[in-house]
Every structure is written in C-alpha cells, then in structure tokens.
Amino acid sequence: MMTRIGLKIDEIFEILEDLKWHDVDEISRKVLLPKPTVKGALKLMAVFSHVEYGQGRVRIDREMLEWLRATKA
C-alpha cells in the first residue's frame, strides 16, 4: 500500500500548492487512490507538519510549500 501512495505524494503536493483547503474526496479522485489510503497518507503528512489536516480537509503548510518551491528551482 505505501508503494502506491509513495508514488502519489508529489501529485498530492501539486494539488495543495494553491494554499487552499481541499477535501479528501477531491484528492482521492485526482490521484486515483481509495479514500482510506489518502486519509492515512494525509494523517502521516500532518504528523510531520507537511500539511494541516482535520475534518476531512487538508491544505499544505506554508513553510513546506516554500521548501518545495526552493527544491524545484
């Protein structure tokens, strides 16, 4: 299971780059993974402060976004 989600983490970050709140259902549809798998990944990402997650919604942490943008340059 982690192999599948591991390949989709970049896609999740791309969805979240707009700094807006997104529903887990939306992310699940866009990355083509089951909702429970996406929820588990988002919870783990929240533990590491990569995202803010709660009540079925998620958005990227601003510092994480800055780091991602810096590593793309």
N, C-alpha and C positions, 0 to 999 in steps of 0.2 A: 504493500500500500504506500509506504513512504517513497518508493521509487517513482510511482506515478505522480505524487504531489510534488516531489522534489523537482521534477521536470516542469512543473507549472508555476513555481514560485515567481519566476520572472514575469509571467503573464499576469499574476495577481498584482504584483507591484506596478505593472504598467496600467492596470485598471485604476489603481489607487493614486496614481501620480497627480490627479487633478485636485487632491486635498479634500474632496467631498466625501460625505458618508455614502457607503454603498451597502445594500442588503446582501446577505449571504446567498439568497436565492439567485440574485443577479450574477454574482461572481461564479457560483456553481454552474450556471448556464453558459457563461462566457468561456470558462476554462474546461468545460466538458467533463466535470468530475461530480460524483454524488455529493449532495449537501453535507452529509455527516463527515466525509473526508475533508471537505473545505473547512467546515467548522473546526475540526481538530487542528488543521494547519493554522488557521487564524488564531486559535487559542494559544498555540505554541509561539506564533509570531508575537502575540501580545505579551507573553511571559518575557520575551527578550526585548520588549519595548520597541519593536519594529512597527507595530500598529496599535491603535486604540480600538478595542473590541468590546461590545456589550449590546444586549438586547437585539441580537441578530443583525447588527450593523457594524461596519468597520470603516476606518479611514487610516491612512498612513500617518505615522509620526513625522512631524516636520523635520526633525533632525535626521531621521532615517532617509527622508526624501533628499535632503541636501547631500548626504553621504552618497546615495545612489547616483545623483547627478554628477557629483565630483568624480566618481569612478568611471563614468561613461566618457568623460572628456579625454 
